[in-house]
C-alpha cells in the first residue's frame, strides 16, 4: 500500500483544512471517489484539496460537512482559507479593514474591491500576466469574503470617491459594466455607504489633480491611529505613520472637494449605466 501523500509546504490554513478533510473522510471509511459521488465533485478535485493544491469553495466545504457529519467544522474553517489566499503583504490591511469603523477611499482607475461584482473582479484578476485559473479563483474567493464586512451587524462607514473614468473604462464588456454600475447604485442606497464621483470636467481643479498620484484607502479604527493603504502596481503598502496619514487625509479632502454630491453622483452612475445597457 503506497504511503499517504501529505500536503506539501509549511503549515497553513489550507494544509490544515486538507488534513482535516482527509481525516473525516477516512473516519467515514470512504475513498476519495466515494466522497466525490456523495458531494458531486470529481475525485481529481478532492485529491487536489487533500494535498493542499486547490482552495475549495464554501459550497464544497458545506457539502463535505453535511455528508461526513463534521458538525460544520470545515465550513467554519473556510474563511481562514480565503484569508490565506491573499498576498502576504496585503493581509495586514485586511486585518485593519475588519476592525475599522470608517473607510475612506479614492479610486481613479477601478471600482474598489469592496464594491466589485464577481464578474468585474474576475476580469481584473485575470488581467495579471501569468496568473493561473486556480489562482484567480482563490483571489476572487478572498475578495468576495472581504466584502462581507459591509454586511456585518455593525459595518464600517464606507466613503468612496471615484474618478468618472472608472464608470466608462471597459472591464469585461458592456454586460459586466452594466451590472457593476447597477451594483454601485444599489450600494449607494445603503445607509453606511457613500459614493461620490469626480466628474471629467473637474480635471483642471487642484483636488482632481491631487488624485492623479494614485488611489488609497484610509481606515479609522476606534481607539487607535488611522492607517492608510496606498495602491501600487504590485501590492501596495500600509502605514500608520502620522505624517504619512496626514498627507493622505489632506489629499482625500482635496479630491473630495472636486467630487459631485452623493445624490448627483448616483444620478451620473445611473446615466452611464444606461449607456452600457444600450451598447
C-alpha positions in Angstrom: 0.0 0.0 0.0 1.6 3.3 -1.0 2.2 5.9 1.7 -0.3 8.6 2.2 0.6 11.8 0.4 0.7 14.7 2.9 0.1 18.3 1.8 3.4 19.9 0.7 4.9 23.1 2.2 4.7 24.8 5.6 1.6 24.5 7.8 -1.1 26.9 6.7 -4.9 27.2 6.9 -5.1 25.3 3.6 -2.9 22.4 4.7 -4.8 22.1 8.0 -8.1 22.0 6.1 -6.6 19.4 3.8 -5.6 17.2 6.7 -8.9 17.6 8.5 -10.9 16.7 5.3 -8.8 13.6 4.8 -9.2 12.6 8.5 -13.0 13.0 8.3 -13.2 11.1 5.1 -11.1 8.2 6.4 -13.1 8.1 9.6 -16.2 7.5 7.4 -14.3 4.7 5.7 -14.7 6.3 2.2 -12.3 6.6 -0.7 -11.9 9.9 -2.5 -14.1 8.5 -5.2 -16.9 7.6 -2.8 -16.8 11.0 -1.3 -16.9 12.6 -4.7 -20.0 10.6 -5.6 -21.8 11.8 -2.5 -21.0 15.5 -2.9 -21.0 15.6 -6.7 -17.4 16.7 -7.0 -14.7 15.0 -9.0 -12.1 12.7 -7.5 -9.4 14.9 -9.1 -10.6 18.0 -7.2 -10.9 16.1 -3.9 -7.3 14.9 -4.4 -6.1 18.4 -5.0 -7.9 19.8 -2.0 -6.5 17.0 0.2 -3.0 17.7 -1.0 -3.5 21.5 -0.4 -3.1 22.2 -4.1 -6.6 23.8 -4.6 -8.6 26.1 -2.3 -12.1 24.7 -2.0 -15.2 26.7 -2.4 -17.6 27.3 0.5 -20.1 25.0 -1.3 -17.5 22.2 -1.3 -16.9 22.6 2.5 -20.6 22.7 3.3 -21.3 19.6 1.3 -18.4 17.7 3.0 -19.7 18.8 6.4 -23.2 17.5 5.6 -22.2 14.2 4.2 -19.4 13.5 6.7 -21.3 14.7 9.7 -18.5 17.0 10.9 -20.8 19.4 12.8 -19.8 22.3 10.4 -16.1 22.2 11.2 -14.9 22.6 7.6 -17.3 25.4 6.9 -16.1 27.3 9.9 -12.5 26.9 8.7 -13.3 28.2 5.2 -12.9 31.9 5.9 -9.4 31.2 7.0 -8.7 29.7 3.6 -9.9 32.9 1.9 -7.6 34.9 4.1 -4.6 32.6 3.4 -5.1 33.1 -0.3 -4.4 36.8 0.0 -0.9 38.2 -0.9 1.1 38.2 2.4 1.8 42.0 2.2 -1.9 42.7 1.8 -3.1 40.7 4.9 -2.3 43.4 7.4 -4.7 45.8 5.6 -7.5 43.2 5.6 -7.0 42.9 9.4 -7.3 46.6 9.7 -10.5 46.6 7.5 -12.1 44.2 9.8 -11.6 46.5 12.8 -12.3 49.8 11.1 -15.3 51.9 11.9 -14.7 54.2 8.9 -13.1 53.6 5.5 -12.4 56.5 3.1 -11.1 55.8 -0.3 -10.1 57.4 -3.6 -10.1 55.2 -6.7 -9.0 56.8 -10.0 -8.8 53.6 -12.1 -11.1 50.8 -11.0 -14.0 50.1 -8.8 -12.6 49.3 -5.3 -12.5 45.6 -4.4 -15.1 46.0 -1.6 -17.7 47.1 -4.2 -16.8 44.9 -7.2 -19.2 42.4 -8.6 -17.8 38.8 -9.1 -17.6 39.2 -12.9 -15.8 42.6 -12.7 -13.4 41.3 -10.0 -12.7 38.1 -12.0 -11.8 40.2 -15.1 -9.5 42.4 -13.1 -7.7 39.5 -11.5 -7.4 37.6 -14.8 -5.5 40.6 -16.3 -2.4 39.8 -14.2 0.2 38.3 -16.6 0.9 34.7 -16.0 -1.9 34.1 -13.4 -3.5 30.7 -13.4 -7.2 30.0 -13.4 -6.8 28.3 -10.0 -5.1 31.4 -8.5 -7.8 33.7 -10.0 -10.4 31.6 -8.3 -8.5 31.8 -5.0 -8.1 35.5 -5.1 -11.8 36.0 -6.2 -13.0 33.9 -3.3 -10.8 36.0 -0.9 -12.1 39.3 -2.4 -15.7 38.3 -2.0 -15.1 37.2 1.5 -13.6 40.7 2.3 -16.8 42.3 1.1 -18.7 40.6 3.9 -17.6 43.3 6.3 -20.2 45.6 4.7 -22.9 43.1 5.7 -22.0 42.7 9.3 -24.3 43.9 12.1 -22.0 46.9 12.6 -20.4 47.6 9.2 -17.9 50.4 8.8 -18.9 53.6 7.2 -17.6 53.4 3.7 -16.9 56.7 1.8 -15.8 56.1 -1.7 -14.7 58.7 -4.3 -14.4 57.5 -7.9 -13.0 59.2 -10.9 -15.7 59.4 -13.6 -13.3 57.5 -15.9 -13.9 54.4 -13.8 -17.5 54.4 -15.0 -16.6 54.5 -18.7 -13.5 52.2 -18.6 -14.4 48.9 -20.2 -13.7 46.0 -17.8 -15.1 42.7 -19.1 -17.5 44.1 -21.6 -20.8 46.0 -21.6 -22.8 43.4 -19.6 -20.1 43.3 -16.9 -20.0 47.1 -16.7 -23.8 47.4 -16.6 -24.1 45.0 -13.7 -21.2 46.7 -11.9 -22.7 50.1 -12.2 -26.1 48.7 -11.1 -24.3 47.3 -8.0 -22.8 50.7 -7.3 -26.2 52.4 -7.5 -27.6 49.7 -5.1 -24.6 50.1 -2.7 -25.0 53.9 -2.6 -28.6 53.4 -1.2 -27.2 51.7 1.9 -27.0 54.0 5.0 -23.4 53.2 5.7 -22.1 53.7 2.1 -21.4 56.9 0.3 -20.2 57.1 -3.3 -19.1 60.3 -4.9 -17.8 60.8 -8.4 -15.2 63.4 -9.6 -16.6 64.4 -13.0 -14.5 64.7 -16.1 -14.9 68.5 -16.1 -13.1 68.7 -12.8 -9.8 67.8 -14.4 -8.3 71.3 -14.1 -9.0 71.7 -10.4 -6.4 71.3 -7.7 -8.4 68.5 -6.0 -8.7 66.4 -9.1 -5.0 66.9 -10.0 -4.1 65.7 -6.5 -5.8 62.4 -7.3 -3.6 61.7 -10.2 -0.8 60.4 -7.9 -2.8 57.2 -7.3 -5.5 55.5 -5.2 -5.6 54.9 -1.5 -7.8 53.9 1.5 -7.9 55.5 4.9 -9.1 53.3 7.8 -10.3 54.8 11.1 -10.1 52.3 14.0 -11.6 53.3 17.3 -9.0 53.8 20.0 -6.1 53.5 17.5 -4.2 55.6 15.0 -5.7 55.9 11.5 -4.0 53.7 8.9 -3.6 54.1 5.1 -3.2 51.7 2.3 -1.6 53.2 -0.8 -2.1 51.3 -4.0 0.8 50.5 -6.4 1.4 48.3 -9.4 2.4 45.5 -7.1 0.5 45.0 -3.8 0.7 48.5 -2.3 1.8 49.3 1.3 0.2 50.0 4.7 1.3 52.7 7.1 0.1 54.3 10.2 2.9 56.9 10.5 1.2 60.1 11.5 3.0 62.2 8.9 2.1 59.9 6.0 -1.5 59.6 7.2 -1.9 63.3 7.5 -0.7 63.8 3.9 -3.1 61.2 2.6 -6.0 62.6 4.6 -5.4 66.1 3.2 -5.2 64.7 -0.3 -8.5 62.8 0.2 -10.3 66.0 1.3 -8.9 67.9 -1.7 -10.1 65.3 -4.1 -13.5 65.0 -2.4 -13.9 68.8 -2.7 -13.9 68.3 -6.5 -16.5 65.5 -6.4 -20.2 65.7 -7.1 -22.5 65.4 -4.1 -23.7 61.9 -3.4 -27.1 62.3 -5.0 -25.7 63.8 -8.2 -23.1 61.1 -8.3 -25.7 58.4 -8.1 -27.6 60.1 -11.0 -24.4 60.1 -13.1 -23.7 56.5 -12.3 -27.2 55.6 -13.4 -26.9 57.6 -16.6 -23.7 55.9 -17.6 -25.2 52.5 -16.7 -28.0 53.3 -19.2 -25.3 53.8 -21.8 -23.8 50.4 -21.1 -27.3 48.9 -21.4 -27.6 50.3 -24.9 -24.2 49.1 -26.1 
